[in-house]
Each structure stands twice: as C-alpha cells, then as structure tokens.
Amino acid sequence: MSAPPTPDTTTKKYLPWVVATALFMEQLDATIVNTAVPAMAASLQVTPLSLKAVVTSYILSLAVGIPISGWMADRFGTRRIFTAAVAIFTIASLMCGLAVNVPMLVAARILQGIGAAMMMPVGRLTIIRTFAKSELLSAMNFVIIPALIGPLLGPTVGGVIVHWLSWREIFFVNLPVGLVALWLIRRYMPDYRVEARRPLDVVGLVLFGSGTSLLSWLLEVFGEHRLDATSRAALFVLSFSLLAGYVWHARRVAYPLLRLGLFKVRTFRVSVVGGFVTRLGIGGQPFLLPLLFQLGLGLPAWQSGLLMMPAALAAMGMKVISQPLLRHLGYRRVLVVNTVLIGLTIALFSRVDSSTPLALIIALGLAQGLFNSLQFASMNSMAYADIEPIDSSMASTIASSLQQLSMSFGLACGTLVAGWYLGDLPQTDRVAVTGALHHAFLTLGVVTMLSSLSFWALRPGDGDSVSKGVAGQAGATDVKGATVRR
C-alpha cells in the first residue's frame, strides 16, 4: 500500500490553531458554569444545589465519550468526527442558553459533553499523524495552551459575563467560536482513517464507561452531597470493581476498547502515569487559588480572577523556550527538576496572605504558569515518542481518558485536603479557612515534589525522537493502513 500524501505546509501551519480553538472552547466550558450557578438558579427558580447536575453531567459525558472517540476516528475519519464534535458542541451550547428548566439544561449539557469528549483525543490524534516526531513538540505547544488557560479563565469569564449580561451568554459565546472552528476544519483539517477496521468493544465500553463515569461523579460530588460513609464506600468499591473487570476483559479480547499493552512502552507509561500523579497537586489550583485570594486577601471576585491571568500569560510564553530546553537538557532531566519546581511554587502559596506584596503574588503566578506549561508540553509530547504510528489513535484515547480522570482526582484531592485541615470549623471563619488553605498548598506541594520520582524511570535518551528528531521517525507519512483524504 502506498504511503499517504504528506500534509502540505498550509495544513501544518493552521492545524494547531484549529485544534487549539476547539479545545479552548471545551476547556473553558468545563469551569465557566461554576460562577454562574447562583444566577442560573434564580432565573430557573430552583435552589443552587439542585444545579449540581449541570456541572456533573458534563463531566460524566466526557468520561463515557472519550474512550470511544479513537474508534470513531479510525472508522469514519478524523475530519468527519472532529467536525461532528464541534457542531454538536456548538448546537448544545445554543440549547443550554435557551433552556427554560433544569431537565432541558442538563440534557443540553450531556450533549455538550459528548461533543467535547471527541474533541481532545481526535484533535490530538490529527496533530500526531500530521507532524513528524521531530515537529511534534512545537505543534503540541499550541494544543496544551487551552488546557492550561481554559480552567483559569473560566471562572473569571463566567463571573464577568453574569455580572454585566446574563447567565445565558456564557453559552452563547461559544456560537461564533464554533462557527469559525467549523470553517477552519473544512479548510485545514486532514481526514485520516484506518482501512483495517476493528470492531467496537461493546462490553469494554460498558465496563470502562460505567466505571469511570461513576468514579468521576463520586469525585465531583465528594464532600458536597451528604452521602453516608457506607454508601460512599460501596460506590467506590463498585466503580473500582467495574474498572478491574475491564482490565480482566481487555486481556482476553482481540480488539479491546483501550489496549493496555501500550503501557509496556516506557515513555508512554511514564508520561501517562507520571502525569496522572503530578496532576493531583496541580489539579486543585484553579479551585483553591480563588479561595485564597478572596478569603485570605479579601479581594473581590473580579480582582481574584485577574490574579489568575499571570499564570495563563506565562503558559503561552513558555512555548518559545520549551523546545530548546528539552533539546539541550532532555526529557528526563527537565521532568524531574520541573516537577520539583512546580511543587515548590504550590507550597509557596502557603506563605501568601494579606501582607504579601502584590508584585510577589504576580511573580509566583508567572513562575507557576511557566513551569506548568513546560510540564504539560513535555509529558504530552514524550508520550508519543516511541509509539508506532498505527497505534497513535489508541495511545491518544488512553492518554485523554486518564487525563480527564486525573483532572477529577486533582480537583477532589485539593478539596478534600483543604476540608480535612478545616475540620469542623465553620467556612465563614476567614482565619480558619485561610489557615486550612495554607496547609493544603503545603501538602499538595510536597505531594507534587514527590511525584518527580516517577520520572526517574526515564533514560537519558528517551524522547529524543521528538526533541531532537533522532532516527528520523515520521508522523503522518508512516501510518500503516491509514489513508488521508483531501
């Protein structure tokens, strides 16, 4: 079979922006609703707690939809699936804004989550198949930016929109972005598909989808709904049993939903598993920092949101220097040292109070944004350094699934640690809450620093095919059994 045509320069130039635009929409919507819940509750004439399903339904749809996205892309083509994902997300955003009651809003959020679930893995897969491995790091730098700044900007943007307009506009802002993304997809998105079609693992989908969705829901609502200890324990046991059942099933079928054998590839295993552990500390920051700024420093919500901006700006700036750093220092050294630096910046927030100069807080935010950006660029690109092109779809699906789960774990971890330190003290006690947050930052910082040990398993030359272009491993032109349709 002849090799598929090499993507042209125009496609390579605009494709990262196409994927980044769609992913930013997805990441922004994951958190933009949180600050609008009180206004939504008043408009729909319900209590704020009854709108918890509006947030969790989106998370659950992501957990269930991501594992099947790789199979759909291989079967129907990346352009068709990515177009469908953006179209579904955009239409669902319109439905959310027009909803007149809670059931309609929840249904629209589920549909929105289904569209979002296909964006991340399919967009990442298209990047992997379009760019040679020596070009992958540069392309990935564009893709990780939405994942970094979306959760930071979401609460701020949501608060500003609700303050000046109405809660419905937080969904309507997706409409022009979605239309632009669809136009860009039509012009610049290549259409990769695998001719050797594999059957869908329905049993695996049920086991893994139900296990991850149940676990994601438990982590999302843990400590907020008054589930008794027995119910929580039983549901956790059930979720882990379903996931263990999937592992048993995946080893016994020819075409599993997620092929766990890819974890035998050292760079992929270290990147995915090490990244999962690292996100336990990082994942709670978008939730804990606004609390520190508003309760510890006494700032209004809009000023608190502005203090999240330096990290976002620094994350965008890091893409200029990440590739030279990785080329000269190597993935192993960068990830070991940078993980410690991330943990240190998290721990330093335990020293921030009302007497801390604003310049120091901004400097700390800039440092954290730089280190986080380098971390995600390194982990996301190294994951595919030794993956065969024919396995890129499966690798992208596995990485996206565990990344989504790690985000839930990270948020839950930050919330639980802060709640544990607060104990039975009232959340209205500003001094007690600030102290609990300081202890939480210190704890999460230490956990993050310890997670650097997971990257010691790397060897000095690991990832050189991405950072240095060693061995001339290509991306799209080497995809066996795959075709590109123009």
C-alpha positions in Angstrom: 0.0 0.0 0.0 1.4 3.4 -1.0 2.2 6.0 1.7 -0.4 8.7 2.2 0.4 12.1 0.9 2.4 14.3 3.1 0.4 17.2 4.7 1.1 20.4 2.9 2.7 23.5 4.6 -0.6 25.3 4.9 -2.2 22.4 6.8 0.7 22.3 9.2 0.6 26.0 9.7 -3.1 26.2 10.6 -4.0 22.8 12.0 -2.6 23.5 15.5 -4.7 26.7 15.7 -7.8 24.7 14.5 -7.4 22.1 17.3 -6.4 24.8 19.9 -9.6 26.8 19.1 -11.8 23.8 19.6 -10.0 22.7 22.8 -10.2 26.1 24.3 -13.9 26.1 23.9 -14.1 22.7 25.6 -11.8 23.6 28.5 -13.4 27.0 29.1 -16.9 25.4 29.4 -15.7 22.9 31.9 -15.4 25.7 34.5 -17.3 28.7 33.2 -20.6 27.5 34.6 -19.4 27.3 38.2 -19.6 31.1 38.9 -22.9 31.4 37.1 -24.8 28.8 39.2 -26.5 31.3 41.6 -27.7 33.5 38.7 -28.9 30.4 36.9 -30.7 29.1 40.0 -32.5 32.5 40.4 -33.5 32.6 36.7 -34.8 29.0 36.7 -36.4 29.4 40.1 -34.6 26.5 41.8 -32.0 26.1 44.6 -28.3 26.4 43.6 -27.6 22.9 44.9 -30.2 21.4 42.5 -28.0 22.7 39.7 -25.1 20.4 40.6 -26.2 18.1 37.9 -25.5 20.8 35.3 -21.8 20.5 36.2 -21.6 16.8 36.8 -23.5 15.8 33.7 -20.8 17.5 31.5 -18.0 15.6 33.4 -19.8 12.3 33.1 -20.4 12.7 29.4 -16.7 13.3 28.9 -15.7 10.2 30.9 -18.0 8.0 28.9 -17.4 9.6 25.5 -13.6 9.8 25.3 -12.9 6.1 25.2 -15.0 5.6 22.0 -13.6 8.6 20.2 -10.5 6.9 18.8 -12.5 4.0 17.4 -14.9 6.5 15.7 -12.0 8.5 14.2 -10.4 5.3 12.8 -13.7 4.2 11.4 -15.2 7.4 10.0 -12.2 9.7 9.6 -10.7 12.5 11.7 -12.3 15.3 9.7 -15.8 14.0 9.9 -15.6 13.2 13.6 -13.9 16.4 14.6 -16.5 18.4 12.5 -19.3 16.5 14.2 -17.8 17.1 17.6 -17.5 20.9 17.1 -21.0 21.0 15.6 -22.6 19.0 18.4 -20.8 21.2 21.0 -21.9 24.4 19.3 -25.6 23.3 18.9 -25.6 22.1 22.5 -24.3 25.4 23.7 -27.2 27.1 21.9 -29.6 24.7 23.6 -28.0 25.4 27.0 -28.6 29.1 26.6 -32.2 28.6 25.5 -33.1 26.1 28.3 -36.2 27.1 30.3 -35.8 24.5 33.0 -33.3 22.2 34.7 -34.0 19.0 32.8 -33.5 20.8 29.5 -30.3 22.3 30.7 -28.9 19.0 32.0 -29.9 17.3 28.7 -28.1 20.0 26.7 -25.0 19.7 28.9 -24.9 16.0 28.3 -25.0 16.6 24.6 -22.3 19.3 25.0 -20.1 16.8 26.9 -20.5 14.2 24.1 -19.2 16.8 21.6 -16.3 17.8 23.9 -15.4 14.1 24.5 -14.5 13.7 20.8 -12.5 17.0 20.6 -9.5 16.3 22.7 -8.4 12.8 21.5 -9.4 13.3 17.9 -7.7 16.7 17.7 -4.5 15.3 19.4 -4.6 12.3 17.0 -4.7 14.5 14.0 -1.7 16.5 15.3 0.2 13.3 15.8 -0.5 12.0 12.4 0.2 15.3 10.6 3.6 16.2 12.1 6.8 14.2 12.1 8.0 13.4 15.5 10.8 16.0 15.2 8.0 18.6 14.7 5.6 17.2 17.3 6.8 19.2 20.3 6.4 22.5 18.5 2.8 21.6 17.4 1.9 20.3 20.8 2.8 23.6 22.4 -0.2 25.1 20.7 -2.5 22.3 21.8 -1.6 22.4 25.5 -2.3 26.2 25.9 -6.1 25.7 26.0 -5.8 23.0 28.6 -3.8 25.4 30.8 -5.6 28.7 30.5 -9.2 27.4 30.0 -9.7 26.3 33.6 -8.0 29.5 34.8 -10.1 31.9 32.7 -13.4 30.0 33.0 -14.5 31.3 36.5 -13.3 34.8 35.6 -15.0 35.0 32.3 -18.2 33.4 33.7 -18.3 35.9 36.5 -17.8 38.9 34.2 -20.5 37.8 31.8 -23.0 37.1 34.5 -22.2 40.4 36.2 -22.7 42.5 33.0 -25.1 40.4 31.0 -27.0 37.1 31.9 -26.0 33.5 32.6 -27.3 32.6 29.1 -24.4 34.5 27.4 -21.8 32.1 29.0 -23.1 29.5 26.5 -23.8 31.9 23.6 -20.1 33.0 23.5 -19.4 29.5 22.0 -21.5 30.2 18.9 -19.2 32.5 16.9 -16.1 30.5 18.1 -17.8 27.2 17.0 -18.7 28.6 13.6 -15.2 29.9 13.0 -13.8 26.5 14.1 -16.1 24.7 11.6 -14.9 26.9 8.8 -11.3 26.3 9.7 -11.9 22.5 9.9 -13.4 22.4 6.5 -10.3 24.2 5.0 -7.4 22.8 7.0 -8.4 19.5 8.8 -6.9 16.4 7.1 -9.0 13.3 7.1 -7.1 10.3 8.4 -8.8 6.9 8.7 -7.6 3.3 9.2 -8.7 0.9 6.4 -8.3 -2.2 8.6 -11.4 -1.6 10.8 -11.6 -3.1 14.2 -14.9 -4.0 15.8 -16.2 -1.9 18.7 -15.6 -3.5 22.1 -19.1 -3.0 23.5 -18.5 -5.0 26.7 -15.4 -3.0 27.3 -17.2 0.3 26.7 -19.9 -0.7 29.3 -17.3 -1.7 31.9 -14.9 1.1 31.4 -17.5 3.8 30.7 -19.7 3.0 33.7 -16.6 2.6 36.0 -15.0 5.9 35.0 -18.3 7.8 35.0 -19.3 6.6 38.4 -15.8 7.4 39.8 -15.8 10.8 38.2 -19.2 11.5 39.7 -18.1 10.5 43.1 -15.0 12.7 42.9 -17.1 15.6 41.7 -19.7 15.5 44.4 -17.5 14.1 47.2 -17.9 16.3 50.4 -20.8 18.3 48.8 -23.7 15.8 48.9 -24.5 14.2 52.2 -23.8 10.6 51.2 -23.2 8.4 54.3 -19.9 6.7 54.6 -21.3 3.3 53.8 -22.8 4.5 50.5 -19.6 6.2 49.5 -17.6 3.2 50.3 -20.0 0.9 48.4 -20.0 3.2 45.3 -16.2 3.4 45.3 -15.9 -0.4 45.5 -18.4 -0.7 42.7 -16.5 1.8 40.4 -13.1 0.1 41.0 -14.7 -3.3 40.5 -16.0 -2.2 37.1 -12.6 -0.9 36.2 -10.9 -4.1 37.4 -13.4 -6.0 35.3 -12.4 -4.0 32.3 -8.7 -4.9 32.9 -9.6 -8.6 33.1 -11.8 -8.3 29.9 -9.2 -6.3 27.9 -6.6 -9.0 28.3 -8.9 -11.6 26.8 -10.2 -10.0 23.7 -8.5 -9.3 20.3 -9.7 -5.7 20.0 -10.2 -4.1 23.4 -11.6 -0.6 23.7 -8.3 0.5 25.3 -5.3 -1.7 24.6 -3.4 -1.8 27.9 -0.4 -3.4 26.2 0.7 0.1 25.2 1.8 0.7 28.8 4.7 -1.6 28.1 6.2 1.3 26.1 8.3 3.0 28.8 8.0 6.6 27.6 4.2 6.3 27.2 3.8 4.6 30.6 5.9 7.2 32.4 4.3 10.1 30.7 0.7 9.0 31.3 1.1 7.5 34.8 3.6 10.2 36.0 1.4 12.9 34.6 -1.6 11.4 36.5 0.3 11.6 39.8 1.6 15.1 39.1 -1.9 16.4 38.3 -3.0 15.5 41.9 -1.3 18.6 43.1 -1.8 20.8 40.1 -5.5 20.0 39.6 -6.7 21.7 42.7 -5.1 25.1 41.9 -7.9 26.6 39.8 -10.3 25.9 42.7 -8.0 26.7 45.7 -6.3 29.9 44.5 -9.5 31.9 44.0 -10.5 31.0 47.6 -7.1 32.1 48.9 -7.3 35.4 47.0 -10.9 36.2 48.1 -10.9 34.8 51.6 -7.2 35.2 52.6 -6.6 38.5 50.8 -10.1 39.8 51.0 -10.2 40.6 47.3 -13.4 40.8 45.2 -14.1 38.1 42.7 -13.1 40.2 39.7 -9.7 41.1 41.2 -9.2 37.4 42.2 -9.8 36.5 38.6 -7.2 39.0 37.4 -4.6 37.4 39.7 -5.1 34.1 37.7 -4.1 35.8 34.5 -0.3 35.9 35.0 -0.2 32.1 35.0 -2.2 32.0 31.8 0.1 34.5 30.1 3.2 32.7 31.2 1.9 29.4 29.9 1.6 30.9 26.5 5.1 32.4 26.7 6.8 29.1 27.6 6.1 27.6 24.2 9.0 29.8 22.9 11.6 28.2 25.2 10.3 24.7 25.9 11.8 23.1 22.8 15.3 24.4 23.2 15.2 23.3 26.9 14.2 19.8 26.0 16.6 19.6 23.2 19.6 20.5 25.3 18.6 19.0 28.7 16.5 16.0 27.7 13.1 14.9 28.9 14.3 13.0 32.0 16.2 16.0 33.5 13.5 18.5 32.6 10.7 16.5 34.0 12.5 15.6 37.3 13.6 19.1 38.0 10.5 20.9 36.7 8.1 18.7 38.8 10.0 19.8 41.9 9.8 23.4 40.9 6.0 23.1 40.4 5.7 21.6 43.8 7.8 24.4 45.2 5.6 27.1 43.7 2.4 25.4 45.0 4.0 25.2 48.5 5.0 28.9 48.4 1.3 29.9 48.2 1.1 28.8 51.8 3.0 32.0 52.6 0.7 34.3 50.8 -1.6 36.4 53.0 -2.9 40.0 53.1 0.5 41.4 53.9 2.2 39.8 50.8 3.2 42.4 48.2 1.1 42.1 45.0 4.2 42.0 42.9 5.4 38.8 44.6 2.0 37.2 44.1 2.1 38.0 40.4 5.7 36.7 40.2 4.7 33.5 41.8 1.8 33.1 39.4 4.1 33.8 36.4 6.6 31.1 37.7 3.8 28.6 38.2 2.4 29.2 34.7 5.9 28.7 33.1 6.6 25.5 35.0 3.1 24.1 34.4 3.3 24.8 30.6 6.7 23.2 30.4 5.4 20.2 32.3 2.4 19.5 30.1 4.3 20.2 26.9 6.9 17.7 28.0 4.5 15.0 29.1 2.1 15.3 26.2 4.8 15.1 23.5 7.0 12.5 25.1 4.0 10.1 25.4 4.2 9.5 21.6 8.0 9.4 21.2 8.1 5.6 20.9 4.5 4.9 19.8 4.2 3.3 16.4 2.1 5.4 14.0 -0.6 2.7 13.7 -1.1 2.8 17.5 -1.4 6.6 17.7 -5.2 6.6 17.8 -5.2 4.1 20.7 -2.5 6.0 22.5 -4.3 9.3 22.2 -7.6 7.8 23.5 -5.9 6.2 26.5 -3.9 9.4 27.3 -7.1 11.5 27.0 -9.2 9.2 29.2 -6.6 9.2 32.0 -6.1 12.9 31.7 -9.8 13.5 32.2 -9.8 11.2 35.2 -6.7 12.9 36.7 -8.5 16.3 36.4 -11.3 14.9 38.6 -8.8 13.4 41.0 -6.8 16.6 41.2 -9.8 18.8 42.0 -11.2 16.3 44.5 -7.7 15.9 46.1 -7.4 19.7 46.6 -10.9 20.0 48.0 -10.5 17.1 50.4 -7.1 18.2 51.7 -8.4 21.7 52.4 -11.6 20.3 54.0 -9.6 17.9 56.2 -7.5 20.8 57.6 -10.5 22.9 58.2 -12.2 20.1 60.1 -15.4 21.1 61.9 -14.7 24.8 61.9 -17.2 27.0 60.0 -16.4 28.1 56.5 -17.4 31.6 57.4 -14.3 31.8 59.7 -11.9 33.7 57.5 -8.9 33.0 59.6 -9.6 29.2 59.8 -10.3 28.9 56.1 -7.1 30.8 55.2 -5.1 28.6 57.6 -6.6 25.4 56.1 -5.8 26.6 52.5 -2.2 27.4 53.6 -1.8 23.8 54.9 -3.4 22.4 51.8 -1.0 24.2 49.5 1.9 23.0 51.5 0.7 19.4 51.5 -0.1 19.4 47.7 3.3 21.0 47.0 5.1 18.2 48.8 3.0 15.5 47.0 3.9 17.1 43.7 7.6 17.2 44.5 7.5 13.5 45.5 5.8 12.8 42.1 9.0 13.7 40.4 10.3 10.3 41.5 8.1 8.7 38.8 10.2 10.4 36.1 13.4 8.8 37.3 12.3 5.7 35.3 13.2 7.6 32.1 16.5 7.1 30.4 18.7 10.0 29.2 17.9 9.5 25.5 14.1 9.0 26.0 12.1 11.4 23.8 15.0 12.4 21.6 12.9 11.4 18.5 10.6 14.3 19.5 13.0 16.9 20.9 16.0 16.3 18.5 14.4 14.4 15.6 16.7 11.4 16.2 16.2 8.4 14.0 14.0 10.4 11.6 10.7 8.9 12.8 7.9 10.5 10.9 4.3 11.1 11.7 1.6 11.1 9.1 3.7 9.6 6.3 4.4 6.4 8.3 0.8 5.5 9.2 0.5 1.9 8.1 -3.0 1.0 7.0 -4.2 4.6 7.2 -5.2 6.9 4.4 -5.5 10.7 4.1 -8.5 12.1 2.2 -8.4 15.6 0.9 
